[in-house]
Amino acid sequence: MQNEIELKLRIGAKDILRLRRHAAIRKHLAGKPITRRLVSIYYDTPDLQLLKKQVSLRVRRMSGGWFQAVKGSGHSLAGLHQRMEWEDIIARGHPDFTKITEPSLARIFANQSLRDALQPIFVTDVKRTEWQLAYEDGTAIEVALDLGQLEVGNQSEPISEVELELKSGEAWRLFELAAELQKTIPLHIENISKAERGYRHFHPHTPIASRAEPIELSAKASGIQAFQAIGLECLRQMQANQELALSGDTEATHQMHIAVRRMKVAFKLFKFGKHHIRTEIDWLNRLIGNARNWDVLTTETLPLLLDQDETLNQLQPLIARRHGASYSALKKAIGGQRYQAMLLQLGAILTKTPEKHRQSAEKILRQKLQSIYDRLPWNKVHLDDLSKLQLHHMRIRIKRLRYGQEFFKSPKLHKYPVKDIIRLQKDLGLINDLHVGKRLLTNAARNLPDKFPQQVAAKISAAESRLAAASGEHLQASWERLRQKKAGRTDAPATKIL
């Protein structure tokens, strides 16, 4: 049994020769590279019982022999795949259940009806070249180049990928090597394994947006440990929504944006990370935020700001064009090397064991959240006394206060009323959405002929003022409730979340 840790990267055909000659490989090469053919047959039942149990069964023909591998559940982050693997030599080209001795797996394969139902469901046929790299500090990495195809029934898909497998050392060294390769070769992180790709062909399903998952942290976790755990979950959510967001799914874009914003908050709260990586996260946040702004306008605020009339009919093509352009810019960025480099940097930061642990995460967050809480405009009874910029800063602080509490499940940190904070965040968010919608529409209207721009601006301004006033009343009620709770009163008026 071994804990398989590998980083998967896609590579274009025109870049293969550069990989073979790359200095980062040649410098640490231990022995001659080996090239061989690997034919791998993946088994499951017609109703995919193994997949449902998060287990895979593979029989592979390699170097004249047969090998069987059973893999348990695992996860992938920034292309880093981790799974427990049990591999054995077998006599023939079909599963040998006597080799499966690990108790939890043996129980699964002891089911005779499952055994009888197992059948080949897809095959990968690749030519693999392997380079063994050895470093002075004892780190050992296997670089494997796989070229071939995935075959599922009558369907096939080309395989052209690089696997960096950790043989000894720390996982962050895989990201370091990948970053070196990526400087001169346009590599793309691959979060989906060959098996997952095969299953997608065998049993297509409709993907759904991925929400943030709870983060389990020890009460004694250090600040760096908490930061890394939070960052890895943000990275997981961001990448889980990436493909669906690029297809134009508004909820996936929303969830990807949430992941990036939570990542920004984690960097801010823990004051971790060099200026460069935070700049890159800000760059991505602007791109996703722009696409999200157009999503919100077209699906939520547009009907509120403009009636269905000739003005809106004139604007619709311009809105659609700019909405599409925001997604084109996002797609171009995510398909580019700047985004890939950012993911590799994040992967290294979030997996590198710190030289020494700093103060506890709970202490850091307690101080930070109290500071944020104290900086809310408690001296303002009426929020309409605040400018739009001041409301914007308040919204950001409320967001940090919410995310900071959600990051860490501790009674010492959850002393701020989360439900009221969420309510206030939604109220402030609606006012911000109206303001952003007004800006987007006004800018789009400038391309209209004659007096349309002035007419549109007047209509939008009137609608925004009316809606903001109504939203402001709701916001004021939410604010009064929070202020009264801070003062220790329990008779605060109830408000509904819009």
C-alpha positions as CSV (number, residue, x, y, z in Angstrom):
1,M,0.0,0.0,0.0
2,Q,1.2,3.5,-0.7
3,N,-0.2,7.0,-0.6
4,E,0.0,8.0,-4.2
5,I,0.7,11.8,-4.6
6,E,1.0,13.1,-8.1
7,L,0.6,16.3,-10.0
8,K,-1.1,16.0,-13.4
9,L,-0.5,18.5,-16.2
10,R,-1.8,18.6,-19.8
11,I,0.8,19.2,-22.5
12,G,0.4,20.1,-26.2
13,A,2.0,17.9,-28.9
14,K,4.3,20.7,-30.1
15,D,5.8,21.1,-26.6
16,I,6.8,17.4,-26.0
17,L,10.3,17.7,-27.4
18,R,11.0,20.7,-25.1
19,L,9.8,18.7,-22.1
20,R,12.2,15.8,-23.0
21,R,15.1,18.3,-23.2
22,H,14.2,20.5,-20.3
23,A,17.0,21.5,-18.0
24,A,14.8,21.0,-14.9
25,I,14.7,17.3,-15.8
26,R,18.2,16.8,-17.1
27,K,19.8,18.5,-14.1
28,H,18.4,16.0,-11.6
29,L,18.1,12.9,-13.8
30,A,19.1,9.6,-12.0
31,G,19.6,7.0,-14.7
32,K,18.3,6.7,-18.2
33,P,14.7,7.4,-19.1
34,I,12.5,4.3,-19.7
35,T,9.8,4.1,-22.4
36,R,7.1,1.4,-22.5
37,R,3.5,0.7,-23.5
38,L,0.8,0.6,-20.8
39,V,-2.6,-0.8,-21.5
40,S,-4.9,-0.2,-18.6
41,I,-8.4,-1.8,-18.3
42,Y,-10.8,-0.3,-15.7
43,Y,-13.5,-2.5,-14.2
44,D,-16.8,-1.6,-12.7
45,T,-20.4,-2.9,-12.7
46,P,-23.0,-1.6,-15.2
47,D,-24.5,0.5,-12.4
48,L,-21.1,1.7,-11.2
49,Q,-21.1,0.2,-7.7
50,L,-17.3,0.8,-7.3
51,L,-17.6,4.4,-8.4
52,K,-20.3,4.9,-5.8
53,K,-18.0,3.4,-3.1
54,Q,-15.2,5.7,-4.3
55,V,-13.0,2.7,-5.3
56,S,-11.3,2.0,-8.6
57,L,-10.1,-1.4,-10.0
58,R,-7.5,-1.4,-12.8
59,V,-5.7,-4.2,-14.5
60,R,-2.6,-3.1,-16.5
61,R,-0.4,-4.8,-19.1
62,M,3.1,-3.5,-18.7
63,S,6.6,-4.8,-19.6
64,G,5.2,-8.3,-20.5
65,G,3.4,-8.7,-17.1
66,W,0.0,-8.0,-15.6
67,F,-0.5,-5.7,-12.6
68,Q,-3.6,-5.0,-10.6
69,A,-4.2,-1.7,-8.8
70,V,-7.0,-0.9,-6.4
71,K,-7.3,2.7,-5.4
72,G,-9.4,4.2,-2.5
73,S,-11.1,7.6,-2.2
74,G,-8.9,10.6,-2.7
75,H,-9.0,14.2,-3.7
76,S,-7.3,16.6,-6.1
77,L,-6.3,20.2,-5.6
78,A,-4.5,22.4,-8.1
79,G,-3.8,19.2,-10.1
80,L,-2.4,17.4,-7.1
81,H,-4.0,14.0,-6.8
82,Q,-3.8,12.0,-3.6
83,R,-5.2,8.5,-3.2
84,M,-4.3,5.3,-1.4
85,E,-3.2,2.6,-3.8
86,W,-2.7,-1.1,-3.5
87,E,-0.8,-2.6,-6.4
88,D,0.1,-6.3,-7.0
89,I,1.5,-8.5,-9.7
90,I,-1.2,-10.9,-11.1
91,A,-0.9,-14.0,-13.3
92,R,-3.6,-13.1,-16.0
93,G,-5.3,-10.2,-17.5
94,H,-8.4,-10.1,-15.3
95,P,-9.0,-9.2,-11.7
96,D,-7.5,-11.5,-9.0
97,F,-9.6,-10.9,-5.8
98,T,-7.2,-13.0,-3.7
99,K,-4.7,-10.1,-3.9
100,I,-7.2,-7.7,-2.3
101,T,-6.4,-8.2,1.4
102,E,-6.9,-4.7,2.9
103,P,-9.9,-5.2,5.2
104,S,-12.1,-2.3,4.0
105,L,-11.6,-3.2,0.4
106,A,-11.8,-7.0,1.0
107,R,-15.3,-6.5,2.4
108,I,-16.4,-4.7,-0.8
109,F,-15.0,-7.4,-3.1
110,A,-16.3,-10.3,-1.0
111,N,-19.7,-9.6,-2.5
112,Q,-20.1,-12.3,-5.1
113,S,-22.9,-10.5,-7.0
114,L,-20.6,-7.5,-7.4
115,R,-17.7,-9.7,-8.6
116,D,-20.0,-11.4,-11.2
117,A,-21.2,-8.0,-12.5
118,L,-17.7,-6.5,-12.9
119,Q,-16.8,-5.8,-16.5
120,P,-14.3,-3.7,-18.5
121,I,-15.9,-0.2,-18.9
122,F,-13.0,1.7,-20.5
123,V,-9.4,1.3,-21.5
124,T,-6.3,3.6,-21.7
125,D,-3.6,2.8,-24.1
126,V,-0.5,5.0,-23.7
127,K,3.2,5.0,-24.4
128,R,4.8,6.2,-21.2
129,T,8.3,7.7,-20.9
130,E,9.6,7.9,-17.3
131,W,12.4,10.0,-15.9
132,Q,13.6,9.4,-12.3
133,L,14.8,12.7,-10.6
134,A,16.9,12.8,-7.4
135,Y,17.6,15.9,-5.4
136,E,20.3,16.6,-2.9
137,D,17.9,16.9,0.0
138,G,16.5,13.4,-0.6
139,T,13.5,14.4,-2.6
140,A,12.7,11.9,-5.4
141,I,10.2,12.6,-8.2
142,E,9.1,10.5,-11.1
143,V,8.3,12.4,-14.3
144,A,6.0,10.5,-16.6
145,L,4.9,11.5,-20.1
146,D,1.8,9.7,-21.3
147,L,0.8,9.8,-25.0
148,G,-2.0,7.7,-26.3
149,Q,-5.8,7.5,-26.0
150,L,-8.7,6.7,-23.7
151,E,-11.2,4.3,-25.3
152,V,-14.8,4.0,-24.0
153,G,-16.9,1.8,-26.3
154,N,-16.9,3.5,-29.7
155,Q,-15.7,6.8,-28.3
156,S,-12.0,7.8,-27.9
157,E,-10.2,10.8,-26.5
158,P,-6.5,11.6,-26.9
159,I,-4.2,11.5,-23.9
160,S,-1.2,13.9,-23.7
161,E,-0.3,14.6,-20.1
162,V,2.6,14.8,-17.7
163,E,2.5,13.2,-14.3
164,L,4.9,14.3,-11.5
165,E,4.8,11.6,-8.9
166,L,6.3,12.1,-5.4
167,K,8.5,9.2,-4.4
168,S,10.0,10.8,-1.4
169,G,9.9,14.3,0.1
170,E,7.2,17.0,0.4
171,A,4.3,17.6,-2.0
172,W,5.2,21.3,-2.5
173,R,8.3,20.1,-4.5
174,L,6.0,18.9,-7.2
175,F,4.6,22.4,-7.6
176,E,8.1,23.8,-7.6
177,L,9.2,21.5,-10.4
178,A,6.0,22.2,-12.4
179,A,6.5,25.9,-12.0
180,E,10.1,25.5,-13.5
181,L,8.7,23.5,-16.4
182,Q,5.8,26.0,-16.9
183,K,8.2,28.9,-17.4
184,T,9.1,27.7,-20.9
185,I,6.3,25.1,-21.6
186,P,2.6,26.1,-21.7
187,L,1.3,23.4,-19.3
188,H,-2.2,23.2,-18.0
189,I,-3.1,21.8,-14.6
190,E,-5.3,18.7,-14.9
191,N,-7.8,18.1,-12.0
192,I,-9.4,15.1,-13.6
193,S,-7.7,11.7,-13.6
194,K,-7.8,9.3,-16.6
195,A,-10.3,7.2,-14.6
196,E,-12.6,10.2,-14.0
197,R,-12.5,11.1,-17.7
198,G,-13.4,7.5,-18.6
199,Y,-16.4,7.5,-16.2
200,R,-17.6,10.8,-17.7
201,H,-17.8,9.2,-21.1
202,F,-19.3,6.0,-19.8
203,H,-21.9,7.7,-17.6
204,P,-22.4,11.4,-18.6
205,H,-24.0,13.5,-15.9
206,T,-25.1,17.1,-15.5
207,P,-22.5,18.9,-13.3
208,I,-23.7,21.3,-10.6
209,A,-22.0,24.3,-8.9
210,S,-19.9,23.4,-5.8
211,R,-20.4,25.3,-2.6
212,A,-17.9,25.9,0.2
213,E,-17.5,22.9,2.4
214,P,-16.9,22.9,6.2
215,I,-13.3,23.1,7.3
216,E,-12.3,20.9,10.2
217,L,-9.6,22.5,12.3
218,S,-8.1,21.5,15.6
219,A,-8.6,23.9,18.5
220,K,-4.8,23.9,18.8
221,A,-4.2,24.7,15.1
222,S,-1.6,27.3,14.4
223,G,-2.2,30.3,12.2
224,I,-0.3,28.8,9.3
225,Q,-2.1,25.5,9.6
226,A,-5.5,27.2,9.6
227,F,-4.5,29.4,6.7
228,Q,-3.4,26.4,4.6
229,A,-6.5,24.4,5.4
230,I,-8.7,27.4,4.5
231,G,-6.7,28.2,1.4
232,L,-6.9,24.6,0.1
233,E,-10.7,24.5,0.6
234,C,-11.0,27.8,-1.3
235,L,-8.8,26.4,-4.0
236,R,-10.9,23.2,-4.2
237,Q,-14.1,25.2,-4.6
238,M,-12.6,27.6,-7.1
239,Q,-11.4,24.8,-9.4
240,A,-14.5,22.7,-8.9
241,N,-16.6,25.5,-10.4
242,Q,-14.1,26.5,-13.1
243,E,-15.2,24.3,-16.0
244,L,-18.9,24.9,-15.4
245,A,-18.4,28.7,-14.9
246,L,-16.7,28.9,-18.3
247,S,-19.8,27.4,-19.9
248,G,-21.8,30.4,-18.7
249,D,-23.4,28.8,-15.6
250,T,-24.2,31.8,-13.4
251,E,-24.3,29.9,-10.1
252,A,-20.9,28.3,-10.8
253,T,-19.5,31.7,-11.5
254,H,-21.0,32.9,-8.3
255,Q,-19.5,30.1,-6.3
256,M,-16.1,30.5,-8.0
257,H,-16.2,34.2,-7.1
258,I,-17.1,33.3,-3.5
259,A,-14.1,31.0,-3.3
260,V,-11.7,33.7,-4.6
261,R,-13.2,36.3,-2.2
262,R,-12.8,33.8,0.7
263,M,-9.2,33.3,-0.3
264,K,-8.6,37.0,-0.3
265,V,-10.1,37.3,3.2
266,A,-7.9,34.4,4.4
267,F,-4.7,36.2,3.1
268,K,-5.9,39.4,4.7
269,L,-6.8,37.9,8.1
270,F,-3.6,35.9,8.5
271,K,-1.4,38.4,6.8
272,F,0.2,35.6,4.8
273,G,1.7,35.4,1.4
274,K,4.0,37.6,-0.6
275,H,2.7,40.7,-2.5
276,H,3.0,38.9,-5.9
277,I,0.5,36.1,-5.2
278,R,-2.0,38.5,-3.6
279,T,-1.7,40.7,-6.7
280,E,-2.5,37.6,-8.9
281,I,-5.5,36.7,-6.8
282,D,-6.8,40.3,-7.1
283,W,-6.3,40.0,-10.9
284,L,-8.5,36.9,-11.0
285,N,-11.0,38.4,-8.6
286,R,-11.5,41.4,-10.9
287,L,-12.1,39.1,-14.0
288,I,-14.6,36.9,-12.2
289,G,-16.2,39.9,-10.5
290,N,-16.8,41.6,-13.8
291,A,-18.5,38.5,-15.2
292,R,-20.5,38.2,-12.0
293,N,-21.6,41.8,-12.2
294,W,-23.1,41.2,-15.7
295,D,-24.7,38.0,-14.5
296,V,-26.4,39.9,-11.6
297,L,-27.5,42.7,-13.9
298,T,-29.1,40.4,-16.5
299,T,-30.7,38.0,-14.1
300,E,-31.7,40.3,-11.2
301,T,-31.3,44.0,-11.3
302,L,-32.1,44.8,-15.0
303,P,-35.9,44.3,-14.6
304,L,-35.8,46.5,-11.5
305,L,-33.9,49.4,-13.2
306,L,-35.6,49.5,-16.6
307,D,-39.1,48.6,-17.8
308,Q,-39.6,46.5,-20.9
309,D,-39.9,49.3,-23.5
310,E,-38.0,50.7,-26.5
311,T,-35.2,51.9,-24.3
312,L,-34.5,48.3,-23.1
313,N,-34.9,46.9,-26.6
314,Q,-32.2,49.3,-27.8
315,L,-29.9,48.3,-24.9
316,Q,-30.3,44.5,-25.0
317,P,-27.8,43.8,-27.8
318,L,-25.2,46.0,-26.1
319,I,-25.8,44.3,-22.8
320,A,-25.5,40.8,-24.4
321,R,-22.3,41.8,-26.2
322,R,-20.7,43.2,-23.0
323,H,-21.9,40.2,-20.9
324,G,-20.4,37.9,-23.5
325,A,-17.1,39.9,-23.5
326,S,-16.8,39.5,-19.8
327,Y,-16.9,35.7,-20.1
328,S,-14.6,35.8,-23.1
329,A,-12.0,37.7,-21.0
330,L,-12.4,35.2,-18.1
331,K,-12.1,32.2,-20.4
332,K,-9.0,33.6,-22.0
333,A,-7.4,34.3,-18.6
334,I,-8.2,30.8,-17.2
335,G,-6.8,29.2,-20.4
336,G,-3.6,31.3,-20.2
337,Q,-0.3,30.6,-18.4
338,R,-0.7,33.4,-15.9
339,Y,-3.6,31.6,-14.3
340,Q,-1.8,28.3,-14.4
341,A,1.3,29.9,-12.7
342,M,-0.9,31.3,-10.0
343,L,-2.4,27.9,-9.3
344,L,1.0,26.3,-9.0
345,Q,2.2,29.1,-6.7
346,L,-0.9,28.7,-4.5
347,G,-0.3,24.9,-4.5
348,A,3.2,25.3,-3.2
349,I,2.3,27.9,-0.6
350,L,-0.6,25.8,0.7
351,T,1.2,22.5,0.9
352,K,4.7,23.6,2.2
353,T,5.3,22.6,5.8
354,P,6.2,25.8,7.8
355,E,9.6,25.9,9.5
356,K,8.0,26.9,12.7
357,H,4.4,27.3,13.9
358,R,3.3,30.8,14.7
359,Q,0.6,31.8,17.3
360,S,-2.6,29.9,17.4
361,A,-5.2,30.4,14.7
362,E,-7.9,31.1,17.3
363,K,-5.9,33.9,18.9
364,I,-5.2,35.5,15.5
365,L,-8.8,35.3,14.3
366,R,-10.2,36.5,17.7
367,Q,-8.0,39.7,17.5
368,K,-8.7,40.3,13.8
369,L,-12.5,39.8,14.0
370,Q,-12.7,42.0,17.1
371,S,-10.8,44.7,15.2
372,I,-13.2,44.4,12.2
373,Y,-16.2,44.5,14.5
374,D,-14.9,47.6,16.3
375,R,-14.4,49.4,13.0
376,L,-18.1,49.1,12.0
377,P,-19.7,52.6,12.1
378,W,-21.4,52.1,15.5
379,N,-21.5,55.8,16.0
380,K,-23.9,56.2,13.1
381,V,-27.5,55.6,14.1
382,H,-28.7,56.2,10.6
383,L,-26.8,54.6,7.7
384,D,-28.1,57.1,5.2
385,D,-25.5,59.4,6.7
386,L,-22.8,57.3,5.1
387,S,-21.6,57.9,1.6
388,K,-21.6,55.1,-1.1
389,L,-17.9,54.6,-0.5
390,Q,-18.4,54.3,3.2
391,L,-21.2,51.8,2.7
392,H,-18.9,49.9,0.3
393,H,-16.2,49.7,3.0
394,M,-18.8,48.6,5.6
395,R,-19.9,45.8,3.2
396,I,-16.4,44.5,2.9
397,R,-15.9,44.5,6.7
398,I,-19.2,42.7,7.2
399,K,-18.1,40.1,4.6
400,R,-14.8,39.6,6.4
401,L,-16.5,39.2,9.7
402,R,-18.8,36.6,8.3
403,Y,-16.1,34.6,6.5
404,G,-13.8,34.8,9.4
405,Q,-16.4,33.2,11.7
406,E,-17.3,30.5,9.1
407,F,-13.6,29.5,8.7
408,F,-13.3,28.4,12.3
409,K,-15.9,26.6,14.5
410,S,-15.1,28.0,17.9
411,P,-17.5,29.5,20.5
412,K,-14.8,32.1,21.3
413,L,-15.1,33.4,17.7
414,H,-18.8,33.0,17.1
415,K,-19.7,35.7,19.6
416,Y,-20.9,38.0,16.7
417,P,-24.5,37.3,15.5
418,V,-23.9,35.5,12.3
419,K,-27.5,35.5,11.1
420,D,-27.7,39.3,11.5
421,I,-24.4,39.7,9.8
422,I,-25.6,37.7,6.8
423,R,-28.8,39.7,6.7
424,L,-26.8,43.0,6.7
425,Q,-24.4,41.6,4.1
426,K,-27.4,40.8,1.8
427,D,-28.9,44.3,2.3
428,L,-25.6,46.0,1.6
429,G,-25.1,43.7,-1.4
430,L,-28.4,44.6,-3.0
431,I,-27.6,48.3,-2.7
432,N,-24.2,47.7,-4.2
433,D,-25.8,45.6,-7.0
434,L,-28.1,48.5,-7.9
435,H,-25.2,50.9,-8.0
436,V,-23.1,48.6,-10.2
437,G,-26.1,47.9,-12.4
438,K,-26.6,51.6,-12.9
439,R,-22.9,52.1,-13.9
440,L,-22.9,49.2,-16.3
441,L,-26.1,50.3,-18.0
442,T,-25.1,54.0,-18.2
443,N,-21.8,53.0,-19.8
444,A,-23.5,50.7,-22.3
445,A,-26.1,53.4,-23.2
446,R,-23.3,55.7,-24.4
447,N,-23.2,53.7,-27.6
448,L,-26.8,54.5,-28.4
449,P,-27.7,57.3,-30.9
450,D,-29.2,60.7,-30.4
451,K,-30.7,61.4,-27.0
452,F,-30.9,57.8,-25.8
453,P,-27.9,58.0,-23.5
454,Q,-29.4,60.9,-21.6
455,Q,-32.8,59.3,-21.4
456,V,-31.4,56.0,-20.2
457,A,-29.3,57.7,-17.6
458,A,-32.3,59.6,-16.3
459,K,-34.5,56.5,-16.1
460,I,-31.8,54.4,-14.4
461,S,-31.0,57.1,-11.9
462,A,-34.6,57.6,-11.0
463,A,-35.1,53.8,-10.6
464,E,-31.9,53.3,-8.6
465,S,-32.8,56.2,-6.2
466,R,-36.3,54.7,-5.7
467,L,-35.0,51.2,-5.1
468,A,-32.1,52.2,-3.0
469,A,-34.4,54.2,-0.8
470,A,-36.6,51.1,-0.3
471,S,-33.6,48.9,0.3
472,G,-32.2,51.5,2.6
473,E,-35.2,51.1,4.9
474,H,-34.6,47.4,5.1
475,L,-30.9,48.0,5.6
476,Q,-31.6,50.4,8.4
477,A,-33.8,47.9,10.2
478,S,-31.1,45.3,9.9
479,W,-28.5,47.8,11.3
480,E,-30.7,48.8,14.2
481,R,-31.1,45.1,15.1
482,L,-27.4,44.6,15.1
483,R,-26.7,47.7,17.1
484,Q,-29.3,46.7,19.7
485,K,-27.8,43.3,20.0
486,K,-24.4,44.9,20.6
487,A,-25.9,47.0,23.3
488,G,-27.3,43.8,24.9
489,R,-30.9,44.4,24.0
490,T,-33.0,41.4,22.9
491,D,-36.1,43.3,21.8
492,A,-34.6,44.2,18.4
493,P,-37.2,44.3,15.6
494,A,-37.3,41.3,13.3
495,T,-36.3,41.7,9.7
496,K,-36.7,39.4,6.7
497,I,-33.8,38.5,4.3
498,L,-34.7,39.8,0.9
